Amino acid sequence: MILKETLRNIVKTQRENLDLEEVSIEREDIKEINVEIPFTIVLSGVRRCGKSTLLKQLMRKTKDFYYFSFDDIRAINFDVEDFQKLDEIFLEEYGKKNHYFFDEIQNIQKWELFVRTLLDKKMYVVITGSNASLLSKELGTRLTGRHLRFELFPFSFNEFLLLMNKKQNIDSFEEYFTNGGFPEYLKFKKSTILQELLNDVLNRDIAIRHKLRNLKSLKEMALYLITNVGKEFSYNNLKKTFNLGSTNSAISFVSYFEDSYLLFTISKFDYSLKKQLVNPKKVYSIDNGLTNTNSSSFSQDKGKMLENLVFINLRKKYKNIYYFQEKGECDFVIKKGTKITKAIQVCFDLNEDNKNREIRGLLEALEKFNIKEGVILTYKQEDQFNINNKKIKVLPVWKWLSEETS
């Protein structure tokens, strides 16, 4: 419980600070968000990727709103009964408004009760949260389907260029490729920022939430997977490597990493769902900079890091991404509806030694799924082939990123 006058003081000072804050570059995602709909807008994503900034940008566009951040030490005693006081203070201080913006609302137990009440009153609600409770499947139950989720990722290449005031070329891409897209890290270049971010996700979003005692294995597994992006793994091997009691523990740990947007996994494509489940998976990290600052092997396999960067940008647009493997291998195939519609190969440097292997893997996928055109993404090469009535474009990733967002 919190005293009403204490709460009033928090509301007023937060609003004053909000008006004075300088808002960063406009996020690309803002174009997709309409706050004038009768659903809770949920901004989800990994910690420190810019959700609070996007929330402020939406408020600037709306102008007619209430705002409260629960990530305020003075609000540590706030509980669900205090929402009524908060609503009264909003009305007394700012008059009647229709839009509510809540930052880090997951800090309050049973917050969804108040949000559902607002929806019943035809109010508009936008919320953010870093805790996995807002990122997980539980949200559908909490808000009984009355929500729209927008996933926010670290800065795209185009957002990076705007933030750093750089031109689009191979030199600026090299910087983005190495440093990733977390805004604070890009501004201050302190590796401790991303090291502490990883610790926060593992401790606050995973260990505390799931009451885990085996922190050593949790952290070791996270670092192992982050270091091995683009490579296959099996739950059974993870169980053995980290001396876990059962395969279910490995499955749980990986699902926690995915719920907190730290890592992503993709399956080998198969028309049989059962085979998809038992085949080895591949793992990818949320951000190259995060991987770079938390592992020692970044420079040893730039091909896998380029593949990681391509995956993250695919994941922003597509949910059904697989790898394809029969005689050869294709890094990514994209499923829309019931059909595979895209095939993409990633190769840091296409040369005479690997050319046949890379083209063969892509060509096999194109023929298997009856796709007319495929892409090989490289660090800086550009070319084109026509083989067996299939068109294969070779593009530098930095040009492909620009085409994807244009």
Residue pairs with C-beta under 8 A, 6 or more apart in sequence:
1 77
1 79
1 81
1 82
2 75
2 77
2 78
2 79
2 82
2 85
4 85
4 88
4 89
6 74
7 75
7 78
7 82
7 85
7 86
7 89
8 89
8 92
8 93
9 74
10 68
10 72
10 74
10 75
11 68
11 86
11 89
11 90
11 93
12 93
14 67
14 68
14 69
14 72
15 67
15 94
18 56
18 59
18 67
21 56
23 53
23 56
23 57
23 60
24 50
24 53
24 163
24 183
25 159
25 162
25 163
26 57
27 50
27 53
27 54
27 57
27 152
27 159
28 156
28 158
28 159
28 405
29 54
29 150
29 152
30 54
30 57
30 58
30 61
32 150
33 41
33 58
33 150
35 41
35 58
35 61
35 62
35 99
35 124
35 126
36 124
37 124
37 148
38 119
38 122
38 124
38 146
39 119
39 146
39 147
39 148
40 115
40 119
40 125
40 126
40 127
40 143
40 146
40 147
40 148
41 124
41 125
41 126
41 127
41 147
41 148
41 150
42 127
42 128
42 129
42 134
42 139
42 147
42 148
42 149
42 150
43 51
43 54
43 55
43 126
43 127
43 128
43 150
43 152
44 51
44 128
44 129
44 134
44 135
44 149
44 150
44 151
44 152
44 261
45 51
45 135
45 151
45 152
45 153
45 261
46 130
46 153
46 154
46 201
46 260
46 261
46 262
46 286
46 287
47 130
47 197
47 200
47 201
47 205
48 130
48 182
48 183
48 184
48 193
48 197
49 152
49 153
49 154
49 181
49 182
49 183
49 261
50 152
50 154
50 155
50 183
51 103
51 128
51 129
51 130
51 152
52 69
52 103
52 104
52 128
53 183
54 128
54 152
55 101
55 103
55 126
55 128
58 101
58 126
59 65
59 67
59 99
59 101
62 99
64 97
64 98
64 99
65 97
65 99
65 100
65 101
66 90
66 94
66 97
66 99
66 100
66 101
67 101
67 102
67 103
68 75
68 86
68 101
68 102
68 103
69 75
69 102
69 103
69 104
70 78
70 102
70 103
70 104
70 105
70 107
70 108
71 103
71 104
71 107
75 107
78 107
78 108
79 108
79 109
80 108
80 109
80 110
80 111
80 113
80 114
83 108
83 111
83 113
83 114
90 97
98 122
98 123
98 124
99 123
99 124
99 125
99 126
100 118
100 123
100 124
100 125
100 126
101 125
101 126
101 127
102 111
102 115
102 125
102 126
102 127
102 128
103 127
103 128
104 128
104 129
104 130
104 131
105 111
105 115
105 127
105 128
105 129
105 134
106 129
106 130
106 131
106 133
106 134
107 131
112 142
112 143
115 125
115 127
115 143
116 143
116 144
116 146
118 125
119 125
119 146
127 134
128 134
129 135
130 204
130 205
131 204
131 205
131 209
132 205
132 206
132 209
132 256
132 259
132 260
133 139
133 209
135 259
135 260
135 261
136 259
139 147
139 149
140 147
151 261
151 316
153 181
153 286
153 312
153 315
153 316
154 180
154 181
154 182
154 183
154 286
154 287
154 289
155 163
155 181
155 182
155 183
155 186
156 181
156 313
156 316
156 401
156 405
157 168
157 173
157 176
157 398
157 401
157 402
157 405
158 168
158 401
158 402
158 405
159 181
160 166
160 172
160 175
160 176
160 181
160 186
161 167
161 168
161 172
163 183
163 186
163 187
164 172
164 175
164 186
166 172
166 175
168 398
168 402
169 398
170 380
170 396
170 398
172 398
173 396
173 397
173 398
176 398
177 288
177 305
177 306
177 309
177 397
178 288
178 289
178 292
178 298
179 185
179 186
179 189
179 288
179 289
179 292
180 186
180 194
180 287
180 288
180 289
180 290
180 291
180 292
181 287
181 289
182 193
182 194
182 197
182 287
182 289
182 290
184 193
185 193
185 194
185 289
185 293
186 289
191 293
194 287
194 289
194 290
194 293
194 294
195 293
195 294
197 290
198 222
198 226
198 262
198 290
198 294
201 260
201 262
202 215
202 218
202 219
202 222
202 262
203 215
205 259
205 260
206 212
206 218
206 256
206 257
206 260
207 215
207 218
210 252
210 256
212 218
214 244
214 249
217 242
217 243
217 244
217 253
218 253
218 256
220 242
221 238
221 241
221 242
221 250
221 253
221 254
222 257
222 262
222 263
223 294
223 295
224 241
224 242
225 233
225 254
225 257
225 263
225 283
225 285
226 262
226 263
226 285
226 290
226 291
226 294
226 295
227 291
227 295
227 296
227 297
228 283
229 283
229 284
229 285
229 291
229 304
229 305
229 307
229 308
230 282
230 283
230 284
230 303
230 304
230 307
230 308
230 311
230 331
231 282
231 283
231 304
232 280
232 281
232 282
233 280
233 281
233 282
233 283
234 280
234 281
235 247
235 250
235 251
235 254
236 247
236 250
238 244
238 250
238 253
238 254
239 246
239 247
239 249
239 250
242 250
244 250
244 253
254 263
254 265
257 263
258 264
258 265
261 286
262 285
262 286
263 283
263 284
263 285
263 286
264 283
264 284
264 285
264 286
264 311
264 315
265 281
265 282
265 283
265 284
266 281
266 282
266 284
266 311
266 321
266 322
266 323
266 332
267 276
267 277
267 279
267 281
267 322
267 323
268 275
268 276
268 279
268 280
268 281
268 322
268 323
268 324
268 325
269 276
269 322
269 323
269 324
269 333
269 335
269 340
270 276
270 279
276 322
282 323
284 307
284 308
284 311
284 312
284 315
285 291
285 308
286 312
287 312
288 298
288 305
288 308
288 309
291 298
291 305
291 308
292 298
292 305
298 305
302 348
302 379
303 346
303 347
303 348
303 349
306 346
306 348
306 377
306 378
306 379
306 397
307 331
307 346
309 397
310 331
310 332
310 344
310 346
310 377
310 397
310 400
311 321
311 332
313 401
313 404
314 321
314 332
314 334
314 344
315 321
317 404
318 334
318 335
318 336
320 334
320 335
320 336
321 332
321 333
321 334
321 335
322 332
322 333
322 335
322 340
323 329
323 330
323 331
323 332
323 333
324 330
324 333
324 343
324 361
324 364
324 365
324 368
326 364
326 368
327 360
327 364
328 357
328 360
328 361
328 363
328 364
329 361
330 343
330 344
330 345
330 361
330 362
330 364
330 365
330 374
331 344
331 345
331 346
332 342
332 343
332 344
332 345
332 346
333 340
333 342
333 343
333 344
333 365
333 369
334 340
334 341
334 342
334 343
334 344
335 341
339 369
340 365
340 368
340 369
340 371
341 369
341 371
342 371
342 374
342 375
343 362
343 365
343 366
343 369
343 371
343 374
343 375
344 362
344 374
344 375
344 376
344 377
345 358
345 361
345 362
345 374
345 375
345 376
345 377
346 376
346 377
346 378
346 397
347 354
347 358
347 376
347 377
347 378
348 378
348 379
349 378
349 379
349 381
350 358
350 376
350 378
350 381
350 383
350 394
358 376
359 376
359 385
359 387
359 392
362 374
362 376
362 392
363 374
363 387
363 388
363 390
363 392
365 371
365 374
366 372
366 373
366 374
366 390
366 392
367 388
367 390
371 390
372 389
372 390
372 391
373 390
373 391
373 392
373 393
374 390
374 391
374 392
374 393
375 392
375 393
375 394
375 395
375 400
376 392
376 393
376 394
376 395
377 395
377 396
377 397
377 400
378 394
378 395
378 396
378 397
379 396
379 397
380 396
380 398
381 394
381 396
382 394
382 395
382 396
382 399
383 393
383 394
384 391
384 392
384 393
384 394
385 391
385 392
385 394
386 392
395 403
